[in-house]
Amino acid sequence: MSVELHLKGQVKPHVSFDPGGFISLWGTKGEAVRGSVEIINEHETPLKVIGVDNDLPGRVTWRLEEVRPGFVYGLEVEDISEKAGDYTAHLTIRTDNPKKPRLTLTVRGEIKEK
């Protein structure tokens, strides 16, 4: 005898990015090229962002703002490239939530010459 079980439901993430976990920075060298996401805590317990690690500091910089303390953060990313070219960077957001201690945001840059 076999039993077949079907489940249907909605999975709620602990933390999400809005609009998504990816930022595209397209522009011309020397111009301000920025993108942003919101980091949204989807649970009742407050979350604290305790740091952001940048694996490509010569290409991008970031600024974090607490929009709704413990629940919503704004993260702005800016291209600071001194030369044209394409790149992929990763920002690792560290939190105090043991279920989601690290979040990864991918930054894709395409910077052209003037």
N, C-alpha and C positions, 0 to 999 in steps of 0.2 A: 504494500500500500504506500502511495506517495501523497504528500500534501503540498499544495501550491499556495503560496501566500503572496498577495500583491499589496503593496503599500503605496499610498499616494499622500503627499503632503507638501508643505512649503518649508524649505530650510532657511532659517534666518541666520545670517553670518554674525559673528561676534563684532566684527569691525568691517566697514566697507569704505570704498572710495567712490566719490561722486564727481565726475561722471564715470570714472573707471580707473583701473590701476595703471594707466598709461598716459603720458603727456608727450605731445609732439611739439617741437620747437623748430619752426621753419622760418627762415628769414635771411637777411643780408648782414654780412659782417659789419660791425660798428653800430648797428641799430639795436634798440631794445627789443628783445624777443623773449616773451614770457608766456607761461601757462600756469594753470592752477587746478587743484582738486580740493575737495573737502574730505576730511577723514571723519567718518561718522561712527560713533559708538552705538551699536544697535541694542544694547542691554540696559537694564535699570541701574546697575552699579557703575559709578563714574570711572573713567579711564584717564590715565595721565600719560602723555607722551613725554618720555624721559630723555630722548635724544634722537638725532637723525644722522646717519652715516652716509657719506657721499663718496662713491668709488671713482669719481671723475671731477675732482675739485678744480682743475684747470679749465673746465668747460661749462660747468653749471654751479650756480649758487642757489640757496633756498632761504625762505623766510616763513616761519611758522607763527600763526596767530590763533589764539584760543577764542573761538566765536561764541560757543556756549560751553562754559567750563565743565570739563569731564565728559562731554558728549559730542561736540563738534569742533574741529580744528580746520583752519584754512591753511593750505600749504601752497605757496607761490614759488615757482621755479623760474630762474632766469638764465639765459645763455650768456656766458662771459668769455666766449672763445676769442682768442687773439688771431686765429687763422680760420679760413673757410674749410669746410669738409663735413663729413657725416660722422655721427657717433651714437653710441648707446651708453647711457649711464644708468646706474641703479641707486636709488635712495632707500636705505633701510631705516624704517621708522621703528624705534624701540619704545615699547609701552610697559606699564606696570601690570598688565593683564596676563596672568600665567597661562591662560588659554590661547592668547594671541600676543606673545611677547615681541614678535617681529613681523613687520609688514613690509613688503617690497613694492616700490613704485618704479616703473621703467620710464626713462626719459629718452626719447629718440630725437636727435638734433640733425637738421640739414641746413647748414649755413653756407650761403653762396658769397662769392666776391661781389664787390660793388660794381 
